[in-house]
Amino acid sequence: MIKTLHRMGMRSNMAYGAGFASIGATVASWFLSMQFERAGTARADRWGLFIGEWAPTFFALGVALRLEEMKEEKGREAPEFEEQRADIRQPARAGM
């Protein structure tokens, strides 16, 4: 699914933006529900929670898309860069 979204043109910054917009929409929906509906605080809280639950999903999509972008960027690295990295000493993994 993430590869498909990435191929369709969705990028991590779009998902992060949607997450922050969701947080703003949560506050706005709670406030508007409190002001214009006579149902009280319980209904306003439900609206706020309903929209507020979208933010973690958008942020998780953003992380997954960023990983996909990094994988794509790594595939485009120049071969001479890879040769230089071969000389870098890697830390030992003893005890893992």
C-alpha positions as CSV (number, residue, x, y, z in Angstrom):
1,M,0.0,0.0,0.0
2,I,2.8,2.4,0.9
3,K,4.6,1.7,-2.4
4,T,1.4,2.4,-4.3
5,L,0.8,5.7,-2.5
6,H,4.4,6.7,-3.2
7,R,4.0,5.8,-6.9
8,M,0.8,7.9,-7.0
9,G,2.8,10.9,-5.9
10,M,2.0,11.1,-2.2
11,R,5.0,12.2,-0.1
12,S,5.8,12.1,3.6
13,N,5.5,15.9,4.0
14,M,1.9,15.6,2.7
15,A,1.0,13.0,5.3
16,Y,2.7,15.1,8.1
17,G,0.8,18.1,6.9
18,A,-2.4,16.2,7.0
19,G,-1.6,15.1,10.6
20,F,-1.1,18.7,11.7
21,A,-4.2,19.8,9.9
22,S,-6.1,17.0,11.7
23,I,-4.9,18.4,15.1
24,G,-6.1,21.9,14.0
25,A,-9.4,20.4,12.8
26,T,-9.9,18.7,16.2
27,V,-9.6,21.9,18.1
28,A,-11.9,23.7,15.6
29,S,-14.6,21.0,15.6
30,W,-14.6,20.9,19.4
31,F,-14.9,24.6,19.6
32,L,-17.6,24.9,16.9
33,S,-19.6,22.1,18.4
34,M,-19.5,23.8,21.8
35,Q,-20.6,27.1,20.3
36,F,-23.3,26.1,17.9
37,E,-24.8,22.9,19.1
38,R,-27.0,22.6,22.1
39,A,-25.9,19.0,22.8
40,G,-23.3,20.1,25.3
41,T,-19.7,19.1,26.2
42,A,-20.2,15.4,25.6
43,R,-21.0,15.8,22.0
44,A,-18.2,18.3,21.4
45,D,-15.8,15.9,23.0
46,R,-17.0,13.1,20.7
47,W,-16.4,15.3,17.6
48,G,-13.0,16.3,18.9
49,L,-12.0,12.7,19.6
50,F,-13.3,11.4,16.3
51,I,-11.2,13.8,14.3
52,G,-8.3,13.7,16.7
53,E,-7.8,10.0,16.1
54,W,-6.9,10.7,12.5
55,A,-3.6,12.4,13.4
56,P,-1.6,9.4,14.5
57,T,-2.6,7.5,11.3
58,F,-1.4,10.4,9.1
59,F,1.9,10.6,11.1
60,A,2.4,6.8,10.8
61,L,1.8,7.1,7.0
62,G,4.3,9.9,6.9
63,V,7.0,7.8,8.6
64,A,6.3,4.9,6.2
65,L,6.4,7.1,3.2
66,R,9.7,8.7,4.4
67,L,11.2,5.2,4.7
68,E,10.1,4.5,1.1
69,E,11.6,7.8,0.0
70,M,14.9,7.0,1.7
71,K,14.9,3.6,0.0
72,E,14.5,5.3,-3.3
73,E,17.2,7.8,-2.6
74,K,19.6,5.1,-1.6
75,G,19.0,3.4,-4.9
76,R,20.1,6.6,-6.7
77,E,23.4,7.0,-4.9
78,A,26.5,7.2,-7.1
79,P,28.7,4.0,-7.3
80,E,31.8,6.0,-6.3
81,F,30.0,7.0,-3.1
82,E,29.5,3.3,-2.3
83,E,33.2,2.6,-2.8
84,Q,34.1,5.3,-0.3
85,R,31.8,3.9,2.2
86,A,33.4,0.5,2.0
87,D,36.5,1.9,3.7
88,I,34.5,3.1,6.7
89,R,34.9,0.8,9.7
90,Q,31.6,-0.6,11.0
91,P,31.1,-1.1,14.8
92,A,31.3,-4.6,16.1
93,R,28.1,-6.4,16.8
94,A,29.4,-8.6,19.6
95,G,26.9,-9.5,22.2
96,M,23.8,-8.8,20.0
